[in-house]
């Protein structure tokens, strides 16, 4: 019967201690301190250095706003909402992050991959809402019929589904109309705000339960493959706007293949004026960003907003040449010049978007924490990752009362402000104020911005993501498993929807980790003659080990997944050692003196027979197991240690353990380990165990 936890204090003492800690934790001062800890601005704002930081933050905020205008409008087009909501998304979350965030440089805003995931959720809800209204009661017709509101004709339900599958505008019209009394029409932005609300709630719960460690599942290889795969999705989502052709909507696993086929099938209908504008815009960005930017940045010490220059040129040319009216070039359209009133999210839509919101919440956290780690390393200060979960969650919940879509950090956006002097969170404040001025005073000027220019900017922005393919070159020679994780994450993201692809990529990464724990590597230890310390020795170098004591070490957790492998490795170690030492009975001098191969073979066979006789006696090998290679040991692992010791002893092998970690020593004392293993066989150092084994030999 194991005596687990027998050395623990009595239960009453433990309960009294816990109650005392609870009373202290629930005291008014402690509660107030805990509440204020959610607002880091209370700590850093009173210490703000106005003389040294103000003008740098102001300059950084204005620069960030300049870059955010075209980016926000472009991300709104990916999300499938009117362009002004992209500007709102660049304002409200970034402003709210000032109060809750601990990073001085992170700037919240839209992210292309998140926007595309949101767009997929919006399409699903809009389609379901439209067909739901079709199935209810606009009029008392059968489920197979629907009144076409424009032509006053009857169309079949099958025809409706075909229309819904190919025409975006029809879904918008269906859900914008008041179908029955008491039915509130659904807009795309309603779905987006509900998603960011639910994602924010999920992120807050992740903070409450301290689940920031789950972001470790999003390894760099998983995120790199996912982001590059997401870039492929973004490219094919925008290529229709670039070419000026209307592609049917697709969704579900593998939709990208149908999207490519639709693109090929509609190439004959490319709109030449739109294609010309897109090609000119792309060449301008390539020339400006790749060739002019390095020279201009060194000359002016400010990043040049080529995207904004392109927007201004595009608006001017479209307006004066009347490209929209004469050549049917699609433009952004009207942008309201008013501040949006707050409103509640559509809670009735939550049942339709739960899984989508969870995938978006987890993806946003993974990207945000990844950017935070890069910022930590680059600017050399500590970011509280636990508080960042709360910050993302609170920002999401509060922002959902305004017309915005899901956000996360973007490294390029965060670096822009810092490049011109931004050093604190106030950079986001000045950026938000500048963007608000754009909406109130400059919004109407954006009406003539061609959609194809926005699509071109989005596609060009994916260039940085595609450069991550270069990581494969450095991974393959040394880290082949990481190479496989990167490729699998990429292909799963491309072949499936991004949410499902990311989850499967994480599952694959976890599976490789489990496999590696099930097949840990082991090695011998040998004494270094120069330092007198013990060093790792590969199995193929066994014959070089001096001495008569075998030292075994396995660098892996000894848990239920690796216990069988550990047992097998120990016996493999014993057999290799005994085989090597049996052959060493024939010395080099004997080999040199015995020139005849027959004589040598006969002596080798005799040596092996002597070794087998020794195995039957009490003089088999002396084995030292170095337990410091185990990061942790579970119940089955501890049982395996006892079983291995008993089996080795029964086979005539003298076994010793080296244990330095206090946690493992505590487990030995708290269980019946010493009832099976002689305590005199457990040592703190390898040298002591080897010395005891050598004394046993002598």
Secondary structure as a PSIPRED ss2 file (coil, helix, strand):
# PSIPRED VFORMAT (PSIPRED V4.0)

   1 X C   1.000  0.000  0.000
   2 X C   1.000  0.000  0.000
   3 X C   1.000  0.000  0.000
   4 X C   1.000  0.000  0.000
   5 X C   1.000  0.000  0.000
   6 X C   1.000  0.000  0.000
   7 X C   1.000  0.000  0.000
   8 X C   1.000  0.000  0.000
   9 X C   1.000  0.000  0.000
  10 X C   1.000  0.000  0.000
  11 X H   0.000  1.000  0.000
  12 X H   0.000  1.000  0.000
  13 X H   0.000  1.000  0.000
  14 X H   0.000  1.000  0.000
  15 X H   0.000  1.000  0.000
  16 X H   0.000  1.000  0.000
  17 X H   0.000  1.000  0.000
  18 X H   0.000  1.000  0.000
  19 X H   0.000  1.000  0.000
  20 X H   0.000  1.000  0.000
  21 X H   0.000  1.000  0.000
  22 X H   0.000  1.000  0.000
  23 X H   0.000  1.000  0.000
  24 X H   0.000  1.000  0.000
  25 X H   0.000  1.000  0.000
  26 X C   1.000  0.000  0.000
  27 X C   1.000  0.000  0.000
  28 X H   0.000  1.000  0.000
  29 X H   0.000  1.000  0.000
  30 X H   0.000  1.000  0.000
  31 X H   0.000  1.000  0.000
  32 X H   0.000  1.000  0.000
  33 X H   0.000  1.000  0.000
  34 X H   0.000  1.000  0.000
  35 X H   0.000  1.000  0.000
  36 X H   0.000  1.000  0.000
  37 X C   1.000  0.000  0.000
  38 X C   1.000  0.000  0.000
  39 X C   1.000  0.000  0.000
  40 X C   1.000  0.000  0.000
  41 X H   0.000  1.000  0.000
  42 X H   0.000  1.000  0.000
  43 X H   0.000  1.000  0.000
  44 X H   0.000  1.000  0.000
  45 X C   1.000  0.000  0.000
  46 X C   1.000  0.000  0.000
  47 X C   1.000  0.000  0.000
  48 X C   1.000  0.000  0.000
  49 X C   1.000  0.000  0.000
  50 X H   0.000  1.000  0.000
  51 X H   0.000  1.000  0.000
  52 X H   0.000  1.000  0.000
  53 X H   0.000  1.000  0.000
  54 X H   0.000  1.000  0.000
  55 X H   0.000  1.000  0.000
  56 X H   0.000  1.000  0.000
  57 X H   0.000  1.000  0.000
  58 X H   0.000  1.000  0.000
  59 X H   0.000  1.000  0.000
  60 X H   0.000  1.000  0.000
  61 X H   0.000  1.000  0.000
  62 X H   0.000  1.000  0.000
  63 X H   0.000  1.000  0.000
  64 X H   0.000  1.000  0.000
  65 X H   0.000  1.000  0.000
  66 X H   0.000  1.000  0.000
  67 X H   0.000  1.000  0.000
  68 X H   0.000  1.000  0.000
  69 X H   0.000  1.000  0.000
  70 X H   0.000  1.000  0.000
  71 X H   0.000  1.000  0.000
  72 X H   0.000  1.000  0.000
  73 X H   0.000  1.000  0.000
  74 X H   0.000  1.000  0.000
  75 X H   0.000  1.000  0.000
  76 X H   0.000  1.000  0.000
  77 X H   0.000  1.000  0.000
  78 X H   0.000  1.000  0.000
  79 X H   0.000  1.000  0.000
  80 X C   1.000  0.000  0.000
  81 X C   1.000  0.000  0.000
  82 X C   1.000  0.000  0.000
  83 X C   1.000  0.000  0.000
  84 X H   0.000  1.000  0.000
  85 X H   0.000  1.000  0.000
  86 X H   0.000  1.000  0.000
  87 X H   0.000  1.000  0.000
  88 X H   0.000  1.000  0.000
  89 X H   0.000  1.000  0.000
  90 X H   0.000  1.000  0.000
  91 X H   0.000  1.000  0.000
  92 X H   0.000  1.000  0.000
  93 X H   0.000  1.000  0.000
  94 X H   0.000  1.000  0.000
  95 X H   0.000  1.000  0.000
  96 X H   0.000  1.000  0.000
  97 X H   0.000  1.000  0.000
  98 X H   0.000  1.000  0.000
  99 X H   0.000  1.000  0.000
 100 X H   0.000  1.000  0.000
 101 X C   1.000  0.000  0.000
 102 X C   1.000  0.000  0.000
 103 X C   1.000  0.000  0.000
 104 X C   1.000  0.000  0.000
 105 X C   1.000  0.000  0.000
 106 X C   1.000  0.000  0.000
 107 X C   1.000  0.000  0.000
 108 X E   0.000  0.000  1.000
 109 X E   0.000  0.000  1.000
 110 X C   1.000  0.000  0.000
 111 X C   1.000  0.000  0.000
 112 X H   0.000  1.000  0.000
 113 X H   0.000  1.000  0.000
 114 X H   0.000  1.000  0.000
 115 X H   0.000  1.000  0.000
 116 X H   0.000  1.000  0.000
 117 X H   0.000  1.000  0.000
 118 X H   0.000  1.000  0.000
 119 X H   0.000  1.000  0.000
 120 X H   0.000  1.000  0.000
 121 X H   0.000  1.000  0.000
 122 X H   0.000  1.000  0.000
 123 X H   0.000  1.000  0.000
 124 X H   0.000  1.000  0.000
 125 X H   0.000  1.000  0.000
 126 X H   0.000  1.000  0.000
 127 X H   0.000  1.000  0.000
 128 X H   0.000  1.000  0.000
 129 X H   0.000  1.000  0.000
 130 X H   0.000  1.000  0.000
 131 X H   0.000  1.000  0.000
 132 X H   0.000  1.000  0.000
 133 X H   0.000  1.000  0.000
 134 X H   0.000  1.000  0.000
 135 X H   0.000  1.000  0.000
 136 X C   1.000  0.000  0.000
 137 X C   1.000  0.000  0.000
 138 X C   1.000  0.000  0.000
 139 X C   1.000  0.000  0.000
 140 X C   1.000  0.000  0.000
 141 X C   1.000  0.000  0.000
 142 X C   1.000  0.000  0.000
 143 X C   1.000  0.000  0.000
 144 X C   1.000  0.000  0.000
 145 X E   0.000  0.000  1.000
 146 X E   0.000  0.000  1.000
 147 X E   0.000  0.000  1.000
 148 X C   1.000  0.000  0.000
 149 X C   1.000  0.000  0.000
 150 X C   1.000  0.000  0.000
 151 X C   1.000  0.000  0.000
 152 X C   1.000  0.000  0.000
 153 X C   1.000  0.000  0.000
 154 X E   0.000  0.000  1.000
 155 X E   0.000  0.000  1.000
 156 X E   0.000  0.000  1.000
 157 X H   0.000  1.000  0.000
 158 X H   0.000  1.000  0.000
 159 X H   0.000  1.000  0.000
 160 X H   0.000  1.000  0.000
 161 X H   0.000  1.000  0.000
 162 X H   0.000  1.000  0.000
 163 X H   0.000  1.000  0.000
 164 X H   0.000  1.000  0.000
 165 X H   0.000  1.000  0.000
 166 X H   0.000  1.000  0.000
 167 X C   1.000  0.000  0.000
 168 X H   0.000  1.000  0.000
 169 X H   0.000  1.000  0.000
 170 X H   0.000  1.000  0.000
 171 X H   0.000  1.000  0.000
 172 X H   0.000  1.000  0.000
 173 X H   0.000  1.000  0.000
 174 X H   0.000  1.000  0.000
 175 X H   0.000  1.000  0.000
 176 X H   0.000  1.000  0.000
 177 X C   1.000  0.000  0.000
 178 X C   1.000  0.000  0.000
 179 X C   1.000  0.000  0.000
 180 X C   1.000  0.000  0.000
 181 X C   1.000  0.000  0.000
 182 X C   1.000  0.000  0.000
 183 X C   1.000  0.000  0.000
 184 X C   1.000  0.000  0.000
 185 X C   1.000  0.000  0.000
 186 X C   1.000  0.000  0.000
 187 X C   1.000  0.000  0.000
 188 X H   0.000  1.000  0.000
 189 X H   0.000  1.000  0.000
 190 X H   0.000  1.000  0.000
 191 X H   0.000  1.000  0.000
 192 X H   0.000  1.000  0.000
 193 X H   0.000  1.000  0.000
 194 X H   0.000  1.000  0.000
 195 X H   0.000  1.000  0.000
 196 X H   0.000  1.000  0.000
 197 X H   0.000  1.000  0.000
 198 X H   0.000  1.000  0.000
 199 X H   0.000  1.000  0.000
 200 X H   0.000  1.000  0.000
 201 X H   0.000  1.000  0.000
 202 X H   0.000  1.000  0.000
 203 X H   0.000  1.000  0.000
 204 X H   0.000  1.000  0.000
 205 X H   0.000  1.000  0.000
 206 X H   0.000  1.000  0.000
 207 X H   0.000  1.000  0.000
 208 X H   0.000  1.000  0.000
 209 X C   1.000  0.000  0.000
 210 X C   1.000  0.000  0.000
 211 X H   0.000  1.000  0.000
 212 X H   0.000  1.000  0.000
 213 X H   0.000  1.000  0.000
 214 X H   0.000  1.000  0.000
 215 X H   0.000  1.000  0.000
 216 X H   0.000  1.000  0.000
 217 X H   0.000  1.000  0.000
 218 X C   1.000  0.000  0.000
 219 X C   1.000  0.000  0.000
 220 X H   0.000  1.000  0.000
 221 X H   0.000  1.000  0.000
 222 X H   0.000  1.000  0.000
 223 X H   0.000  1.000  0.000
 224 X H   0.000  1.000  0.000
 225 X H   0.000  1.000  0.000
 226 X H   0.000  1.000  0.000
 227 X H   0.000  1.000  0.000
 228 X H   0.000  1.000  0.000
 229 X H   0.000  1.000  0.000
 230 X H   0.000  1.000  0.000
 231 X H   0.000  1.000  0.000
 232 X H   0.000  1.000  0.000
 233 X H   0.000  1.000  0.000
 234 X H   0.000  1.000  0.000
 235 X H   0.000  1.000  0.000
 236 X H   0.000  1.000  0.000
 237 X H   0.000  1.000  0.000
 238 X H   0.000  1.000  0.000
 239 X H   0.000  1.000  0.000
 240 X H   0.000  1.000  0.000
 241 X H   0.000  1.000  0.000
 242 X H   0.000  1.000  0.000
 243 X H   0.000  1.000  0.000
 244 X C   1.000  0.000  0.000
 245 X C   1.000  0.000  0.000
 246 X C   1.000  0.000  0.000
 247 X C   1.000  0.000  0.000
 248 X C   1.000  0.000  0.000
 249 X C   1.000  0.000  0.000
 250 X C   1.000  0.000  0.000
 251 X C   1.000  0.000  0.000
 252 X C   1.000  0.000  0.000
 253 X C   1.000  0.000  0.000
 254 X C   1.000  0.000  0.000
 255 X H   0.000  1.000  0.000
 256 X H   0.000  1.000  0.000
 257 X H   0.000  1.000  0.000
 258 X H   0.000  1.000  0.000
 259 X H   0.000  1.000  0.000
 260 X H   0.000  1.000  0.000
 261 X H   0.000  1.000  0.000
 262 X H   0.000  1.000  0.000
 263 X H   0.000  1.000  0.000
 264 X H   0.000  1.000  0.000
 265 X H   0.000  1.000  0.000
 266 X C   1.000  0.000  0.000
 267 X H   0.000  1.000  0.000
 268 X H   0.000  1.000  0.000
 269 X H   0.000  1.000  0.000
 270 X C   1.000  0.000  0.000
 271 X C   1.000  0.000  0.000
 272 X H   0.000  1.000  0.000
 273 X H   0.000  1.000  0.000
 274 X H   0.000  1.000  0.000
 275 X H   0.000  1.000  0.000
 276 X H   0.000  1.000  0.000
 277 X H   0.000  1.000  0.000
 278 X H   0.000  1.000  0.000
 279 X H   0.000  1.000  0.000
 280 X H   0.000  1.000  0.000
 281 X H   0.000  1.000  0.000
 282 X H   0.000  1.000  0.000
 283 X H   0.000  1.000  0.000
 284 X H   0.000  1.000  0.000
 285 X H   0.000  1.000  0.000
 286 X H   0.000  1.000  0.000
 287 X H   0.000  1.000  0.000
 288 X H   0.000  1.000  0.000
 289 X H   0.000  1.000  0.000
 290 X H   0.000  1.000  0.000
 291 X H   0.000  1.000  0.000
 292 X H   0.000  1.000  0.000
 293 X H   0.000  1.000  0.000
 294 X H   0.000  1.000  0.000
 295 X H   0.000  1.000  0.000
 296 X H   0.000  1.000  0.000
 297 X H   0.000  1.000  0.000
 298 X H   0.000  1.000  0.000
 299 X H   0.000  1.000  0.000
 300 X H   0.000  1.000  0.000
 301 X C   1.000  0.000  0.000
 302 X C   1.000  0.000  0.000
 303 X C   1.000  0.000  0.000
 304 X C   1.000  0.000  0.000
 305 X C   1.000  0.000  0.000
 306 X H   0.000  1.000  0.000
 307 X H   0.000  1.000  0.000
 308 X H   0.000  1.000  0.000
 309 X H   0.000  1.000  0.000
 310 X H   0.000  1.000  0.000
 311 X H   0.000  1.000  0.000
 312 X H   0.000  1.000  0.000
 313 X H   0.000  1.000  0.000
 314 X H   0.000  1.000  0.000
 315 X H   0.000  1.000  0.000
 316 X H   0.000  1.000  0.000
 317 X H   0.000  1.000  0.000
 318 X H   0.000  1.000  0.000
 319 X H   0.000  1.000  0.000
 320 X H   0.000  1.000  0.000
 321 X H   0.000  1.000  0.000
 322 X C   1.000  0.000  0.000
 323 X H   0.000  1.000  0.000
 324 X H   0.000  1.000  0.000
 325 X H   0.000  1.000  0.000
 326 X H   0.000  1.000  0.000
 327 X C   1.000  0.000  0.000
 328 X C   1.000  0.000  0.000
 329 X C   1.000  0.000  0.000
 330 X C   1.000  0.000  0.000
 331 X E   0.000  0.000  1.000
 332 X C   1.000  0.000  0.000
 333 X C   1.000  0.000  0.000
 334 X C   1.000  0.000  0.000
 335 X C   1.000  0.000  0.000
 336 X C   1.000  0.000  0.000
 337 X C   1.000  0.000  0.000
 338 X C   1.000  0.000  0.000
 339 X C   1.000  0.000  0.000
 340 X C   1.000  0.000  0.000
 341 X C   1.000  0.000  0.000
 342 X C   1.000  0.000  0.000
 343 X C   1.000  0.000  0.000
 344 X C   1.000  0.000  0.000
 345 X C   1.000  0.000  0.000
 346 X C   1.000  0.000  0.000
 347 X H   0.000  1.000  0.000
 348 X H   0.000  1.000  0.000
 349 X H   0.000  1.000  0.000
 350 X H   0.000  1.000  0.000
 351 X H   0.000  1.000  0.000
 352 X H   0.000  1.000  0.000
 353 X H   0.000  1.000  0.000
 354 X H   0.000  1.000  0.000
 355 X H   0.000  1.000  0.000
 356 X H   0.000  1.000  0.000
 357 X H   0.000  1.000  0.000
 358 X H   0.000  1.000  0.000
 359 X H   0.000  1.000  0.000
 360 X H   0.000  1.000  0.000
 361 X H   0.000  1.000  0.000
 362 X H   0.000  1.000  0.000
 363 X H   0.000  1.000  0.000
 364 X H   0.000  1.000  0.000
 365 X H   0.000  1.000  0.000
 366 X H   0.000  1.000  0.000
 367 X H   0.000  1.000  0.000
 368 X H   0.000  1.000  0.000
 369 X H   0.000  1.000  0.000
 370 X H   0.000  1.000  0.000
 371 X H   0.000  1.000  0.000
 372 X H   0.000  1.000  0.000
 373 X H   0.000  1.000  0.000
 374 X H   0.000  1.000  0.000
 375 X H   0.000  1.000  0.000
 376 X H   0.000  1.000  0.000
 377 X H   0.000  1.000  0.000
 378 X H   0.000  1.000  0.000
 379 X H   0.000  1.000  0.000
 380 X C   1.000  0.000  0.000
 381 X C   1.000  0.000  0.000
 382 X C   1.000  0.000  0.000
 383 X C   1.000  0.000  0.000
 384 X C   1.000  0.000  0.000
 385 X H   0.000  1.000  0.000
 386 X H   0.000  1.000  0.000
 387 X H   0.000  1.000  0.000
 388 X H   0.000  1.000  0.000
 389 X H   0.000  1.000  0.000
 390 X H   0.000  1.000  0.000
 391 X H   0.000  1.000  0.000
 392 X H   0.000  1.000  0.000
 393 X H   0.000  1.000  0.000
 394 X H   0.000  1.000  0.000
 395 X H   0.000  1.000  0.000
 396 X H   0.000  1.000  0.000
 397 X H   0.000  1.000  0.000
 398 X H   0.000  1.000  0.000
 399 X H   0.000  1.000  0.000
 400 X C   1.000  0.000  0.000
 401 X C   1.000  0.000  0.000
 402 X C   1.000  0.000  0.000
 403 X C   1.000  0.000  0.000
 404 X C   1.000  0.000  0.000
 405 X C   1.000  0.000  0.000
 406 X C   1.000  0.000  0.000
 407 X C   1.000  0.000  0.000
 408 X E   0.000  0.000  1.000
 409 X E   0.000  0.000  1.000
 410 X C   1.000  0.000  0.000
 411 X H   0.000  1.000  0.000
 412 X H   0.000  1.000  0.000
 413 X H   0.000  1.000  0.000
 414 X H   0.000  1.000  0.000
 415 X H   0.000  1.000  0.000
 416 X H   0.000  1.000  0.000
 417 X H   0.000  1.000  0.000
 418 X H   0.000  1.000  0.000
 419 X H   0.000  1.000  0.000
 420 X C   1.000  0.000  0.000
 421 X C   1.000  0.000  0.000
 422 X C   1.000  0.000  0.000
 423 X C   1.000  0.000  0.000
 424 X C   1.000  0.000  0.000
 425 X C   1.000  0.000  0.000
 426 X H   0.000  1.000  0.000
 427 X H   0.000  1.000  0.000
 428 X H   0.000  1.000  0.000
 429 X H   0.000  1.000  0.000
 430 X H   0.000  1.000  0.000
 431 X H   0.000  1.000  0.000
 432 X H   0.000  1.000  0.000
 433 X H   0.000  1.000  0.000
 434 X H   0.000  1.000  0.000
 435 X H   0.000  1.000  0.000
 436 X H   0.000  1.000  0.000
 437 X H   0.000  1.000  0.000
 438 X H   0.000  1.000  0.000
 439 X H   0.000  1.000  0.000
 440 X H   0.000  1.000  0.000
 441 X H   0.000  1.000  0.000
 442 X H   0.000  1.000  0.000
 443 X H   0.000  1.000  0.000
 444 X H   0.000  1.000  0.000
 445 X H   0.000  1.000  0.000
 446 X H   0.000  1.000  0.000
 447 X H   0.000  1.000  0.000
 448 X H   0.000  1.000  0.000
 449 X C   1.000  0.000  0.000
 450 X E   0.000  0.000  1.000
 451 X H   0.000  1.000  0.000
 452 X H   0.000  1.000  0.000
 453 X H   0.000  1.000  0.000
 454 X H   0.000  1.000  0.000
 455 X H   0.000  1.000  0.000
 456 X H   0.000  1.000  0.000
 457 X H   0.000  1.000  0.000
 458 X H   0.000  1.000  0.000
 459 X H   0.000  1.000  0.000
 460 X H   0.000  1.000  0.000
 461 X H   0.000  1.000  0.000
 462 X C   1.000  0.000  0.000
 463 X H   0.000  1.000  0.000
 464 X H   0.000  1.000  0.000
 465 X H   0.000  1.000  0.000
 466 X H   0.000  1.000  0.000
 467 X H   0.000  1.000  0.000
 468 X H   0.000  1.000  0.000
 469 X H   0.000  1.000  0.000
 470 X H   0.000  1.000  0.000
 471 X H   0.000  1.000  0.000
 472 X H   0.000  1.000  0.000
 473 X H   0.000  1.000  0.000
 474 X H   0.000  1.000  0.000
 475 X H   0.000  1.000  0.000
 476 X H   0.000  1.000  0.000
 477 X C   1.000  0.000  0.000
 478 X C   1.000  0.000  0.000
 479 X C   1.000  0.000  0.000
 480 X H   0.000  1.000  0.000
 481 X H   0.000  1.000  0.000
 482 X H   0.000  1.000  0.000
 483 X H   0.000  1.000  0.000
 484 X H   0.000  1.000  0.000
 485 X H   0.000  1.000  0.000
 486 X H   0.000  1.000  0.000
 487 X H   0.000  1.000  0.000
 488 X H   0.000  1.000  0.000
 489 X H   0.000  1.000  0.000
 490 X H   0.000  1.000  0.000
 491 X H   0.000  1.000  0.000
 492 X H   0.000  1.000  0.000
 493 X H   0.000  1.000  0.000
 494 X H   0.000  1.000  0.000
 495 X H   0.000  1.000  0.000
 496 X C   1.000  0.000  0.000
 497 X C   1.000  0.000  0.000
 498 X H   0.000  1.000  0.000
 499 X H   0.000  1.000  0.000
 500 X H   0.000  1.000  0.000
 501 X H   0.000  1.000  0.000
 502 X H   0.000  1.000  0.000
 503 X H   0.000  1.000  0.000
 504 X H   0.000  1.000  0.000
 505 X H   0.000  1.000  0.000
 506 X H   0.000  1.000  0.000
 507 X H   0.000  1.000  0.000
 508 X H   0.000  1.000  0.000
 509 X H   0.000  1.000  0.000
 510 X H   0.000  1.000  0.000
 511 X H   0.000  1.000  0.000
 512 X H   0.000  1.000  0.000
 513 X H   0.000  1.000  0.000
 514 X H   0.000  1.000  0.000
 515 X H   0.000  1.000  0.000
 516 X H   0.000  1.000  0.000
 517 X H   0.000  1.000  0.000
 518 X H   0.000  1.000  0.000
 519 X C   1.000  0.000  0.000
 520 X C   1.000  0.000  0.000
 521 X C   1.000  0.000  0.000
 522 X E   0.000  0.000  1.000
 523 X E   0.000  0.000  1.000
 524 X E   0.000  0.000  1.000
 525 X E   0.000  0.000  1.000
 526 X E   0.000  0.000  1.000
 527 X E   0.000  0.000  1.000
 528 X C   1.000  0.000  0.000
 529 X C   1.000  0.000  0.000
 530 X C   1.000  0.000  0.000
 531 X C   1.000  0.000  0.000
 532 X C   1.000  0.000  0.000
 533 X C   1.000  0.000  0.000
 534 X E   0.000  0.000  1.000
 535 X E   0.000  0.000  1.000
 536 X E   0.000  0.000  1.000
 537 X E   0.000  0.000  1.000
 538 X C   1.000  0.000  0.000
 539 X H   0.000  1.000  0.000
 540 X H   0.000  1.000  0.000
 541 X H   0.000  1.000  0.000
 542 X H   0.000  1.000  0.000
 543 X H   0.000  1.000  0.000
 544 X H   0.000  1.000  0.000
 545 X C   1.000  0.000  0.000
 546 X C   1.000  0.000  0.000
 547 X C   1.000  0.000  0.000
 548 X C   1.000  0.000  0.000
 549 X E   0.000  0.000  1.000
 550 X E   0.000  0.000  1.000
 551 X E   0.000  0.000  1.000
 552 X E   0.000  0.000  1.000
 553 X E   0.000  0.000  1.000
 554 X E   0.000  0.000  1.000
 555 X C   1.000  0.000  0.000
 556 X C   1.000  0.000  0.000
 557 X C   1.000  0.000  0.000
 558 X E   0.000  0.000  1.000
 559 X C   1.000  0.000  0.000
 560 X C   1.000  0.000  0.000
 561 X C   1.000  0.000  0.000
 562 X C   1.000  0.000  0.000
 563 X H   0.000  1.000  0.000
 564 X H   0.000  1.000  0.000
 565 X H   0.000  1.000  0.000
 566 X H   0.000  1.000  0.000
 567 X H   0.000  1.000  0.000
 568 X H   0.000  1.000  0.000
 569 X H   0.000  1.000  0.000
 570 X H   0.000  1.000  0.000
 571 X H   0.000  1.000  0.000
 572 X H   0.000  1.000  0.000
 573 X H   0.000  1.000  0.000
 574 X H   0.000  1.000  0.000
 575 X H   0.000  1.000  0.000
 576 X H   0.000  1.000  0.000
 577 X H   0.000  1.000  0.000
 578 X H   0.000  1.000  0.000
 579 X H   0.000  1.000  0.000
 580 X H   0.000  1.000  0.000
 581 X H   0.000  1.000  0.000
 582 X H   0.000  1.000  0.000
 583 X H   0.000  1.000  0.000
 584 X C   1.000  0.000  0.000
 585 X C   1.000  0.000  0.000
 586 X C   1.000  0.000  0.000
 587 X C   1.000  0.000  0.000
 588 X H   0.000  1.000  0.000
 589 X H   0.000  1.000  0.000
 590 X H   0.000  1.000  0.000
 591 X H   0.000  1.000  0.000
 592 X H   0.000  1.000  0.000
 593 X H   0.000  1.000  0.000
 594 X C   1.000  0.000  0.000
 595 X C   1.000  0.000  0.000
 596 X C   1.000  0.000  0.000
 597 X H   0.000  1.000  0.000
 598 X H   0.000  1.000  0.000
 599 X H   0.000  1.000  0.000
 600 X H   0.000  1.000  0.000
 601 X H   0.000  1.000  0.000
 602 X H   0.000  1.000  0.000
 603 X H   0.000  1.000  0.000
 604 X H   0.000  1.000  0.000
 605 X H   0.000  1.000  0.000
 606 X H   0.000  1.000  0.000
 607 X H   0.000  1.000  0.000
 608 X H   0.000  1.000  0.000
 609 X H   0.000  1.000  0.000
 610 X H   0.000  1.000  0.000
 611 X H   0.000  1.000  0.000
 612 X H   0.000  1.000  0.000
 613 X H   0.000  1.000  0.000
 614 X H   0.000  1.000  0.000
 615 X H   0.000  1.000  0.000
 616 X H   0.000  1.000  0.000
 617 X C   1.000  0.000  0.000
 618 X C   1.000  0.000  0.000
 619 X C   1.000  0.000  0.000
 620 X C   1.000  0.000  0.000
 621 X C   1.000  0.000  0.000
 622 X E   0.000  0.000  1.000
 623 X E   0.000  0.000  1.000
 624 X E   0.000  0.000  1.000
 625 X E   0.000  0.000  1.000
 626 X E   0.000  0.000  1.000
 627 X H   0.000  1.000  0.000
 628 X H   0.000  1.000  0.000
 629 X H   0.000  1.000  0.000
 630 X C   1.000  0.000  0.000
 631 X C   1.000  0.000  0.000
 632 X C   1.000  0.000  0.000
 633 X E   0.000  0.000  1.000
 634 X C   1.000  0.000  0.000
 635 X H   0.000  1.000  0.000
 636 X H   0.000  1.000  0.000
 637 X H   0.000  1.000  0.000
 638 X H   0.000  1.000  0.000
 639 X H   0.000  1.000  0.000
 640 X H   0.000  1.000  0.000
 641 X H   0.000  1.000  0.000
 642 X H   0.000  1.000  0.000
 643 X H   0.000  1.000  0.000
 644 X H   0.000  1.000  0.000
 645 X H   0.000  1.000  0.000
 646 X H   0.000  1.000  0.000
 647 X H   0.000  1.000  0.000
 648 X H   0.000  1.000  0.000
 649 X H   0.000  1.000  0.000
 650 X H   0.000  1.000  0.000
 651 X C   1.000  0.000  0.000
 652 X C   1.000  0.000  0.000
 653 X C   1.000  0.000  0.000
 654 X E   0.000  0.000  1.000
 655 X E   0.000  0.000  1.000
 656 X E   0.000  0.000  1.000
 657 X E   0.000  0.000  1.000
 658 X E   0.000  0.000  1.000
 659 X C   1.000  0.000  0.000
 660 X C   1.000  0.000  0.000
 661 X C   1.000  0.000  0.000
 662 X H   0.000  1.000  0.000
 663 X H   0.000  1.000  0.000
 664 X H   0.000  1.000  0.000
 665 X H   0.000  1.000  0.000
 666 X H   0.000  1.000  0.000
 667 X H   0.000  1.000  0.000
 668 X H   0.000  1.000  0.000
 669 X H   0.000  1.000  0.000
 670 X H   0.000  1.000  0.000
 671 X C   1.000  0.000  0.000
 672 X C   1.000  0.000  0.000
 673 X H   0.000  1.000  0.000
 674 X H   0.000  1.000  0.000
 675 X H   0.000  1.000  0.000
 676 X H   0.000  1.000  0.000
 677 X C   1.000  0.000  0.000
 678 X C   1.000  0.000  0.000
 679 X H   0.000  1.000  0.000
 680 X H   0.000  1.000  0.000
 681 X H   0.000  1.000  0.000
 682 X E   0.000  0.000  1.000
 683 X E   0.000  0.000  1.000
 684 X C   1.000  0.000  0.000
 685 X C   1.000  0.000  0.000
 686 X H   0.000  1.000  0.000
 687 X H   0.000  1.000  0.000
 688 X H   0.000  1.000  0.000
 689 X H   0.000  1.000  0.000
 690 X H   0.000  1.000  0.000
 691 X H   0.000  1.000  0.000
 692 X H   0.000  1.000  0.000
 693 X H   0.000  1.000  0.000
 694 X H   0.000  1.000  0.000
 695 X H   0.000  1.000  0.000
 696 X H   0.000  1.000  0.000
 697 X H   0.000  1.000  0.000
 698 X C   1.000  0.000  0.000
